[in-house]
Amino acid sequence: MISRTQGRSPAPPQGPVVIVVDDDADLRDALTSLFRSIGLEVVSFGSAPELLAAKLPDTPRCLVLDIRLPGVSGLDFQSQLQRSDLDLPIIFMTGHGDIPMTVRAMKAGAVDFLTKPFRDQDMLDAVSAAIEIDRTRRAEREAASHLRALYATLTERERQIMALVTSGLMNKQVAGEVGLSEITVKIHRGNVMRKMEAQSLADLVRMAEALGIRAAKG
């Protein structure tokens, strides 16, 4: 009998994922066990190039990174990631940390910097904070993408009306600016509110600010 799962690829992780990069296999195994003990998915690599060559799960995630790696250092790899499409909150590990190294890592956006040997709970706390940061970033990017998609449904006239209305002009003033009747402006304004899924003018103003819309008054 053929197994129902035979020949199928493993299902991609649905929950948060911790990515571990360290050339110490024993430490990678220990961290994998630690993170899985609280229900986190883990993928681990022995070097930075291995990570870059891998297809990472697209789910809330963070990177636990050794500061001293074969080839590129952890700090240099952090710089590489910032220039790439991989936006990963990073927790650094080191057995040779010093203050300048810590300052450089934190200024570059690291979530935490843990000196080996570290307490399991300190690592778990740092990972929880990092995953929450990534989850928030993802939600913000998704909201921004949705907002741009809504704005793309507006006609050029509706965009013009939205810009003027959210700049603080009344319907009568908008009508004077664009050379339309006040009734026509009200119709366009209603269409804008509906298409942008705005519940109030305040909502629409916040959307305009997020989109960087500025009125070009005549």
C-alpha positions as a Markdown table, in Angstrom:
| # | Residue | x | y | z |
|---|---|---|---|---|
| 1 | Met | 0.0 | 0.0 | 0.0 |
| 2 | Ile | 1.3 | 3.5 | -0.9 |
| 3 | Ser | 1.4 | 6.0 | 1.9 |
| 4 | Arg | -1.0 | 9.0 | 1.4 |
| 5 | Thr | 1.9 | 11.4 | 2.0 |
| 6 | Gln | 4.5 | 9.6 | -0.1 |
| 7 | Gly | 6.0 | 11.8 | -2.7 |
| 8 | Arg | 4.6 | 15.0 | -1.3 |
| 9 | Ser | 6.7 | 17.9 | -0.1 |
| 10 | Pro | 6.5 | 18.7 | 3.6 |
| 11 | Ala | 3.9 | 21.3 | 4.4 |
| 12 | Pro | 5.4 | 24.8 | 4.9 |
| 13 | Pro | 5.5 | 26.1 | 8.4 |
| 14 | Gln | 2.3 | 28.0 | 9.4 |
| 15 | Gly | 3.6 | 29.4 | 12.7 |
| 16 | Pro | 6.7 | 31.5 | 13.6 |
| 17 | Val | 10.1 | 30.3 | 12.5 |
| 18 | Val | 13.5 | 30.8 | 14.1 |
| 19 | Ile | 16.4 | 30.7 | 11.8 |
| 20 | Val | 19.7 | 29.7 | 13.4 |
| 21 | Val | 23.1 | 30.4 | 11.9 |
| 22 | Asp | 26.1 | 29.0 | 13.8 |
| 23 | Asp | 29.1 | 26.9 | 12.7 |
| 24 | Asp | 28.8 | 24.9 | 16.0 |
| 25 | Ala | 26.6 | 21.9 | 15.2 |
| 26 | Asp | 26.1 | 21.0 | 18.9 |
| 27 | Leu | 24.8 | 24.6 | 19.6 |
| 28 | Arg | 22.6 | 24.5 | 16.6 |
| 29 | Asp | 21.1 | 21.2 | 17.8 |
| 30 | Ala | 20.6 | 22.6 | 21.4 |
| 31 | Leu | 18.9 | 25.7 | 20.1 |
| 32 | Thr | 16.7 | 23.7 | 17.8 |
| 33 | Ser | 15.5 | 21.6 | 20.8 |
| 34 | Leu | 15.0 | 24.7 | 22.9 |
| 35 | Phe | 12.9 | 26.5 | 20.4 |
| 36 | Arg | 10.9 | 23.4 | 19.4 |
| 37 | Ser | 10.2 | 22.8 | 23.1 |
| 38 | Ile | 7.9 | 25.9 | 23.1 |
| 39 | Gly | 6.3 | 25.1 | 19.7 |
| 40 | Leu | 8.5 | 27.1 | 17.4 |
| 41 | Glu | 9.6 | 25.9 | 14.0 |
| 42 | Val | 13.4 | 26.0 | 13.4 |
| 43 | Val | 15.6 | 26.0 | 10.4 |
| 44 | Ser | 19.4 | 26.0 | 11.0 |
| 45 | Phe | 22.5 | 26.6 | 8.9 |
| 46 | Gly | 26.3 | 26.3 | 9.5 |
| 47 | Ser | 27.1 | 29.5 | 7.5 |
| 48 | Ala | 25.7 | 32.7 | 6.0 |
| 49 | Pro | 26.0 | 31.4 | 2.4 |
| 50 | Glu | 23.9 | 28.4 | 3.3 |
| 51 | Leu | 21.1 | 30.6 | 4.5 |
| 52 | Leu | 21.3 | 32.9 | 1.4 |
| 53 | Ala | 21.0 | 29.8 | -0.8 |
| 54 | Ala | 18.0 | 28.5 | 1.0 |
| 55 | Lys | 14.3 | 29.2 | 0.4 |
| 56 | Leu | 13.0 | 30.5 | 3.7 |
| 57 | Pro | 9.4 | 30.1 | 4.9 |
| 58 | Asp | 7.4 | 33.3 | 4.4 |
| 59 | Thr | 6.0 | 33.5 | 7.9 |
| 60 | Pro | 6.8 | 35.6 | 11.0 |
| 61 | Arg | 10.5 | 34.8 | 11.8 |
| 62 | Cys | 13.7 | 36.0 | 13.3 |
| 63 | Leu | 17.4 | 35.2 | 12.9 |
| 64 | Val | 19.6 | 33.9 | 15.7 |
| 65 | Leu | 23.1 | 34.7 | 14.4 |
| 66 | Asp | 26.6 | 33.9 | 15.7 |
| 67 | Ile | 28.9 | 36.9 | 15.6 |
| 68 | Arg | 31.9 | 34.9 | 14.4 |
| 69 | Leu | 31.2 | 32.8 | 11.3 |
| 70 | Pro | 33.4 | 31.1 | 8.8 |
| 71 | Gly | 34.0 | 33.6 | 5.9 |
| 72 | Val | 31.8 | 36.6 | 6.4 |
| 73 | Ser | 31.3 | 37.8 | 10.0 |
| 74 | Gly | 27.9 | 38.1 | 11.7 |
| 75 | Leu | 28.1 | 41.9 | 11.7 |
| 76 | Asp | 29.1 | 42.0 | 8.0 |
| 77 | Phe | 26.2 | 39.5 | 7.2 |
| 78 | Gln | 23.8 | 41.8 | 9.1 |
| 79 | Ser | 24.9 | 44.6 | 6.6 |
| 80 | Gln | 24.3 | 42.3 | 3.7 |
| 81 | Leu | 20.8 | 41.4 | 4.8 |
| 82 | Gln | 20.0 | 45.1 | 5.2 |
| 83 | Arg | 20.9 | 45.6 | 1.5 |
| 84 | Ser | 18.9 | 42.6 | 0.4 |
| 85 | Asp | 15.2 | 41.7 | 0.4 |
| 86 | Leu | 15.6 | 39.8 | 3.7 |
| 87 | Asp | 14.3 | 42.0 | 6.5 |
| 88 | Leu | 15.0 | 39.8 | 9.5 |
| 89 | Pro | 15.1 | 40.9 | 13.2 |
| 90 | Ile | 18.4 | 39.6 | 14.4 |
| 91 | Ile | 19.6 | 38.2 | 17.8 |
| 92 | Phe | 23.4 | 38.0 | 18.0 |
| 93 | Met | 25.2 | 35.4 | 20.0 |
| 94 | Thr | 28.9 | 35.6 | 20.8 |
| 95 | Gly | 31.5 | 34.1 | 23.1 |
| 96 | His | 33.8 | 37.1 | 22.5 |
| 97 | Gly | 31.6 | 40.1 | 22.7 |
| 98 | Asp | 32.8 | 43.5 | 23.6 |
| 99 | Ile | 31.2 | 46.9 | 23.9 |
| 100 | Pro | 32.0 | 48.4 | 20.5 |
| 101 | Met | 30.8 | 45.2 | 18.8 |
| 102 | Thr | 27.5 | 45.3 | 20.8 |
| 103 | Val | 27.0 | 49.0 | 20.0 |
| 104 | Arg | 27.6 | 48.4 | 16.3 |
| 105 | Ala | 25.1 | 45.5 | 16.2 |
| 106 | Met | 22.4 | 47.4 | 18.1 |
| 107 | Lys | 22.8 | 50.6 | 16.1 |
| 108 | Ala | 22.3 | 48.5 | 13.0 |
| 109 | Gly | 19.0 | 47.2 | 14.3 |
| 110 | Ala | 19.8 | 44.1 | 16.2 |
| 111 | Val | 17.1 | 43.1 | 18.7 |
| 112 | Asp | 19.5 | 41.7 | 21.3 |
| 113 | Phe | 23.1 | 40.6 | 21.8 |
| 114 | Leu | 23.6 | 37.6 | 24.0 |
| 115 | Thr | 27.0 | 36.5 | 25.4 |
| 116 | Lys | 27.6 | 32.7 | 25.5 |
| 117 | Pro | 26.8 | 30.9 | 27.7 |
| 118 | Phe | 23.4 | 32.6 | 28.0 |
| 119 | Arg | 20.3 | 31.5 | 29.9 |
| 120 | Asp | 17.7 | 29.7 | 27.9 |
| 121 | Gln | 15.0 | 32.1 | 29.1 |
| 122 | Asp | 17.0 | 35.1 | 28.0 |
| 123 | Met | 17.2 | 33.6 | 24.5 |
| 124 | Leu | 13.5 | 32.7 | 24.5 |
| 125 | Asp | 12.6 | 36.2 | 25.6 |
| 126 | Ala | 14.8 | 37.7 | 22.9 |
| 127 | Val | 13.3 | 35.4 | 20.2 |
| 128 | Ser | 9.7 | 36.2 | 21.3 |
| 129 | Ala | 10.4 | 40.0 | 21.0 |
| 130 | Ala | 12.1 | 39.6 | 17.6 |
| 131 | Ile | 9.2 | 37.5 | 16.2 |
| 132 | Glu | 6.7 | 40.1 | 17.5 |
| 133 | Ile | 8.7 | 42.8 | 15.7 |
| 134 | Asp | 8.6 | 40.8 | 12.4 |
| 135 | Arg | 4.9 | 40.1 | 12.9 |
| 136 | Thr | 4.2 | 43.8 | 13.3 |
| 137 | Arg | 6.3 | 44.7 | 10.3 |
| 138 | Arg | 4.4 | 42.2 | 8.2 |
| 139 | Ala | 1.1 | 43.5 | 9.3 |
| 140 | Glu | 2.1 | 47.1 | 8.5 |
| 141 | Arg | 3.4 | 46.1 | 5.0 |
| 142 | Glu | 0.2 | 44.2 | 4.3 |
| 143 | Ala | -1.9 | 47.2 | 5.4 |
| 144 | Ala | 0.1 | 49.5 | 3.2 |
| 145 | Ser | -0.2 | 47.2 | 0.2 |
| 146 | His | -3.9 | 47.0 | 0.7 |
| 147 | Leu | -4.2 | 50.8 | 0.9 |
| 148 | Arg | -2.2 | 51.2 | -2.3 |
| 149 | Ala | -4.5 | 48.7 | -4.0 |
| 150 | Leu | -7.6 | 50.6 | -3.0 |
| 151 | Tyr | -6.1 | 53.9 | -4.1 |
| 152 | Ala | -5.3 | 52.3 | -7.5 |
| 153 | Thr | -9.1 | 51.8 | -8.1 |
| 154 | Leu | -9.7 | 55.6 | -8.0 |
| 155 | Thr | -10.1 | 57.6 | -11.2 |
| 156 | Glu | -7.9 | 60.6 | -11.7 |
| 157 | Arg | -10.7 | 62.9 | -10.8 |
| 158 | Glu | -11.5 | 60.9 | -7.6 |
| 159 | Arg | -7.8 | 61.2 | -6.6 |
| 160 | Gln | -7.9 | 64.9 | -7.2 |
| 161 | Ile | -11.0 | 65.2 | -5.0 |
| 162 | Met | -9.5 | 63.0 | -2.3 |
| 163 | Ala | -6.4 | 65.2 | -2.2 |
| 164 | Leu | -8.4 | 68.4 | -1.8 |
| 165 | Val | -10.9 | 67.0 | 0.7 |
| 166 | Thr | -8.2 | 65.6 | 2.9 |
| 167 | Ser | -6.3 | 68.9 | 2.8 |
| 168 | Gly | -9.2 | 70.5 | 4.7 |
| 169 | Leu | -11.3 | 72.0 | 2.0 |
| 170 | Met | -15.1 | 72.0 | 2.2 |
| 171 | Asn | -17.1 | 70.6 | -0.8 |
| 172 | Lys | -18.0 | 74.1 | -2.0 |
| 173 | Gln | -14.3 | 75.0 | -1.9 |
| 174 | Val | -13.3 | 71.8 | -3.7 |
| 175 | Ala | -15.9 | 72.6 | -6.4 |
| 176 | Gly | -14.3 | 76.0 | -6.9 |
| 177 | Glu | -10.9 | 74.5 | -7.2 |
| 178 | Val | -11.8 | 71.9 | -9.8 |
| 179 | Gly | -14.6 | 73.7 | -11.7 |
| 180 | Leu | -17.4 | 71.3 | -10.8 |
| 181 | Ser | -20.7 | 71.7 | -9.2 |
| 182 | Glu | -20.9 | 71.0 | -5.4 |
| 183 | Ile | -23.3 | 68.2 | -6.1 |
| 184 | Thr | -20.8 | 66.5 | -8.4 |
| 185 | Val | -18.1 | 66.9 | -5.9 |
| 186 | Lys | -20.3 | 65.2 | -3.3 |
| 187 | Ile | -20.8 | 62.3 | -5.6 |
| 188 | His | -17.1 | 61.9 | -6.3 |
| 189 | Arg | -16.4 | 62.3 | -2.6 |
| 190 | Gly | -18.9 | 59.5 | -1.8 |
| 191 | Asn | -17.2 | 57.3 | -4.4 |
| 192 | Val | -13.8 | 57.9 | -2.9 |
| 193 | Met | -15.1 | 57.0 | 0.6 |
| 194 | Arg | -16.6 | 53.8 | -0.6 |
| 195 | Lys | -13.7 | 52.7 | -2.8 |
| 196 | Met | -11.1 | 53.5 | 0.0 |
| 197 | Glu | -13.3 | 51.7 | 2.6 |
| 198 | Ala | -13.1 | 54.8 | 4.8 |
| 199 | Gln | -15.7 | 55.0 | 7.6 |
| 200 | Ser | -15.1 | 58.7 | 8.2 |
| 201 | Leu | -13.3 | 61.8 | 6.9 |
| 202 | Ala | -10.7 | 61.2 | 9.7 |
| 203 | Asp | -10.1 | 57.7 | 8.2 |
| 204 | Leu | -9.6 | 59.2 | 4.8 |
| 205 | Val | -7.2 | 61.8 | 6.1 |
| 206 | Arg | -5.1 | 59.1 | 7.8 |
| 207 | Met | -5.1 | 57.2 | 4.5 |
| 208 | Ala | -4.0 | 60.2 | 2.5 |
| 209 | Glu | -1.1 | 60.8 | 5.0 |
| 210 | Ala | 0.0 | 57.2 | 4.8 |
| 211 | Leu | -0.1 | 57.4 | 0.9 |
| 212 | Gly | 1.8 | 60.7 | 1.0 |
| 213 | Ile | -1.0 | 62.5 | -0.9 |
| 214 | Arg | -0.8 | 66.3 | -1.1 |
| 215 | Ala | -3.3 | 68.6 | -2.7 |
| 216 | Ala | -2.1 | 70.5 | -5.8 |
| 217 | Lys | -4.3 | 73.5 | -5.5 |
| 218 | Gly | -4.8 | 75.8 | -8.5 |
